[in-house]
């Protein structure tokens, strides 16, 4: 929908729904649901984890020891042959355009949306499709919102055009992959891990539920036109990351106890503030 609120000011609103189908899955015909054992893991008490930790994540699978040597007989087919799998995304966009005097313009808005995925019905009959991710077969991600504002303004007395871009984006999606020793798994599995495995790595966080710090960035540009003989020149100064923000872009996913300070270590941050000078010649 688009509507003019007043002269020079308009607003666009859009709703989007995307749904997917024809999912594929690989079925080992020589294995069935009864060939797997289930176990659970208790997350450590840690203020950095959702609700302070201490919760139990159930439904991880481990192949029974007597089936480890079974020769695979893989068959790729539609997921619908084993159950119902759904995935859809719903989102809303809101954009505003505003034109003022002296070449001043504003354009900006927000975009928000949520992804929902459900593979539980398929995994119930085909645990090999998600041995260590089955507890998260139903995912309702947080609504992720982007914001953006673009503007231009011409300073009349000095004939300098100032333009800028400000945007705000969600932080990185986080995971907490913890190494669980065989002795701990045995308590809920009722046996040792198959294939003499000494440990197993599981994610303690529901995918799409925990995110890092938002990224906010402001970029500016100043342009001055002038004429030399018959040549038109345009000198520009561009300033990226004006406030020199150092927001974390990616973080380590390997979980360690809070005393070890090994989880969520930044692995990359925003590029620092820098200036770009340019000259455009038209002749």
C-alpha positions in Angstrom: 0.0 0.0 0.0 1.2 3.5 -0.8 -0.3 6.7 0.4 0.5 10.4 0.1 0.2 11.9 3.6 0.8 15.5 2.4 2.5 17.2 -0.5 6.0 15.7 -0.8 5.5 13.1 1.9 4.5 9.6 1.2 4.5 6.2 3.0 4.7 2.7 1.7 3.6 -0.4 3.7 4.1 -3.9 2.5 3.4 -7.3 4.0 5.2 -10.4 2.7 4.7 -14.1 3.3 7.1 -16.6 1.8 6.6 -20.4 2.2 8.7 -23.2 0.9 8.1 -26.8 -0.1 9.6 -29.8 -1.9 12.0 -30.5 0.9 14.5 -33.3 0.4 15.9 -35.8 3.0 18.3 -38.7 2.9 17.0 -42.0 4.4 19.3 -44.8 5.3 17.1 -47.8 4.5 19.2 -50.1 6.7 18.3 -48.1 9.8 15.1 -47.3 11.7 14.0 -45.1 14.6 14.6 -48.0 17.0 18.3 -48.1 16.1 18.9 -44.8 18.0 19.1 -44.0 21.7 18.1 -40.6 23.1 19.9 -38.5 25.7 19.6 -35.1 27.3 22.0 -32.4 28.5 21.7 -29.9 31.3 23.1 -26.5 30.5 25.4 -24.9 33.2 24.1 -22.1 35.4 25.4 -19.1 33.5 23.9 -15.6 33.3 25.1 -15.4 29.6 22.8 -18.3 28.7 19.0 -17.9 28.2 17.2 -17.5 31.6 20.5 -17.9 33.4 21.1 -21.5 32.2 20.4 -24.5 34.4 17.8 -25.9 31.9 17.7 -29.3 30.3 17.8 -29.9 26.5 16.3 -33.3 25.6 16.1 -35.3 22.4 19.6 -35.7 21.1 20.2 -39.0 19.3 23.1 -41.5 19.3 23.3 -44.6 17.1 23.2 -47.9 18.9 26.6 -49.6 19.1 25.5 -52.7 17.3 24.5 -50.6 14.3 27.7 -48.7 13.8 29.1 -51.2 11.3 25.9 -51.3 9.3 26.6 -50.5 5.6 24.6 -47.4 4.6 21.9 -47.8 2.0 21.0 -44.1 1.4 17.9 -43.1 -0.5 17.2 -39.5 -1.3 13.5 -38.7 -1.4 10.9 -36.1 -0.5 10.6 -35.2 3.2 6.8 -35.5 2.9 7.3 -39.3 2.5 8.2 -39.4 6.2 6.0 -36.6 7.6 5.0 -33.0 7.4 7.8 -30.3 7.1 7.0 -26.6 7.0 8.9 -23.4 6.6 7.6 -19.9 6.1 8.6 -16.3 6.7 6.4 -13.3 7.5 7.6 -9.8 7.3 6.5 -6.1 7.2 8.2 -3.2 5.4 7.5 0.5 6.3 9.1 3.2 4.1 8.7 7.0 4.2 9.8 9.4 1.5 9.9 13.1 2.3 10.9 15.9 -0.2 11.5 19.4 1.2 12.7 22.7 -0.2 16.3 23.4 -1.3 16.9 19.8 -2.4 16.5 18.4 1.1 15.1 14.8 1.0 14.6 12.0 3.5 14.0 8.4 2.8 14.0 5.7 5.4 12.1 2.9 7.1 12.1 -0.3 9.0 11.8 -4.0 7.9 11.0 -6.7 10.3 10.2 -10.4 9.9 10.2 -13.9 11.4 11.1 -17.3 10.1 9.3 -20.4 11.4 10.6 -23.9 10.6 9.2 -27.3 11.7 10.8 -30.6 10.9 9.6 -32.6 14.1 7.2 -34.9 12.3 9.9 -35.9 9.8 12.6 -36.4 12.5 10.3 -38.6 14.6 10.5 -41.3 12.0 13.9 -40.4 10.6 16.2 -39.5 13.5 19.3 -39.8 11.3 18.3 -36.6 9.6 19.1 -34.6 12.7 21.0 -36.6 15.2 22.3 -33.6 17.2 19.9 -30.9 16.2 16.6 -32.8 16.8 15.8 -30.8 20.0 15.4 -27.8 17.8 13.2 -29.3 15.2 10.7 -26.5 15.8 12.2 -23.0 15.4 10.4 -19.7 15.8 13.2 -17.2 15.3 13.0 -13.8 16.9 11.6 -11.0 14.8 14.7 -9.4 13.2 14.4 -5.7 12.4 16.5 -3.6 10.1 16.3 0.2 10.0 17.7 2.7 7.5 17.6 6.5 6.9 19.1 8.3 3.9 19.1 12.1 3.5 20.5 14.8 1.4 20.7 18.6 1.9 22.2 21.4 -0.1 23.7 24.2 1.9 22.8 27.2 -0.3 25.4 29.9 0.7 28.4 27.6 0.2 26.8 25.2 -2.4 27.8 22.1 -0.6 25.6 19.0 -0.7 25.6 16.9 2.5 24.2 13.4 2.4 24.2 10.6 4.9 23.2 7.0 5.6 22.4 5.6 8.9 21.5 1.9 9.3 20.8 -0.4 12.2 21.0 -4.2 11.8 20.6 -7.2 14.1 23.7 -8.6 15.7 25.1 -12.0 14.8 23.1 -15.2 15.6 24.7 -17.0 18.5 25.3 -20.6 19.3 26.8 -22.2 22.4 28.5 -25.5 21.3 29.6 -27.4 24.4 31.7 -30.5 24.5 29.9 -33.1 26.7 32.1 -36.0 28.0 30.9 -39.6 27.6 30.6 -40.0 31.3 27.9 -37.2 31.4 26.0 -38.6 28.4 26.0 -42.1 30.0 23.8 -40.8 32.8 20.8 -40.1 30.5 21.6 -42.4 27.6 22.0 -45.5 29.8 25.2 -46.6 27.9 28.4 -45.2 26.5 28.4 -43.3 23.2 28.8 -45.6 20.2 32.0 -46.0 18.3 34.0 -45.5 21.5 33.4 -41.7 21.3 34.8 -39.9 24.3 32.6 -36.9 23.9 29.9 -35.2 21.8 29.4 -31.6 20.9 25.9 -30.1 21.3 24.4 -26.6 21.0 22.8 -25.4 24.2 20.9 -22.5 22.6 17.8 -22.6 20.5 18.8 -21.4 17.0 17.5 -18.0 16.1 16.7 -17.0 19.7 20.0 -15.4 20.9 21.8 -12.6 19.0 24.7 -10.3 19.6 24.9 -6.5 19.8 23.1 -4.6 17.1 25.2 -2.9 14.4 24.6 0.9 14.1 26.6 2.9 11.6 26.5 6.4 10.2 28.2 7.3 6.9 28.4 10.9 5.7 29.4 12.5 2.3 30.2 16.2 1.5 30.2 17.3 -2.2 31.3 20.6 -3.6 30.9 21.4 -7.3 32.9 24.1 -9.0 34.0 25.1 -12.5 37.4 25.6 -14.0 37.3 27.0 -17.6 34.8 24.7 -19.3 35.4 21.8 -17.0 32.9 20.9 -14.2 34.5 19.4 -11.1 33.0 17.8 -8.1 35.1 17.3 -5.0 33.8 14.8 -2.4 34.8 13.8 1.1 33.2 10.6 2.4 33.3 9.6 6.0 32.6 6.0 6.9 31.7 4.8 10.4 31.6 8.4 11.6 31.5 7.5 15.3 34.2 4.9 14.9 32.0 2.1 16.4 33.6 -1.2 17.1 30.5 -3.4 17.3 31.2 -7.2 17.1 30.3 -8.8 13.8 31.1 -12.4 14.6 31.7 -14.3 17.8 33.1 -17.7 18.8 30.5 -20.4 19.2 32.4 -22.8 21.4 30.9 -22.6 24.9 33.1 -22.7 28.0 32.3 -22.1 31.6 32.1 -18.5 32.6 35.3 -18.9 34.8 37.2 -19.8 31.6 35.9 -16.8 29.7 36.0 -18.7 26.4 32.5 -18.1 24.9 31.4 -15.2 22.7 35.0 -14.1 22.1 34.8 -11.5 19.2 36.3 -12.9 16.0 35.7 -9.8 13.9 34.5 -6.2 14.4 33.3 -3.3 12.3 35.9 -1.7 10.1 37.3 1.5 11.8 36.4 5.0 10.7 38.1 6.1 7.5 37.9 9.0 5.0 37.8 8.8 1.3 38.6 11.8 -1.0 37.5 11.8 -4.6 37.4 14.2 -7.6 35.0 13.9 -10.5 35.7 15.8 -13.8 33.1 16.4 -16.5 34.3 17.9 -19.8 
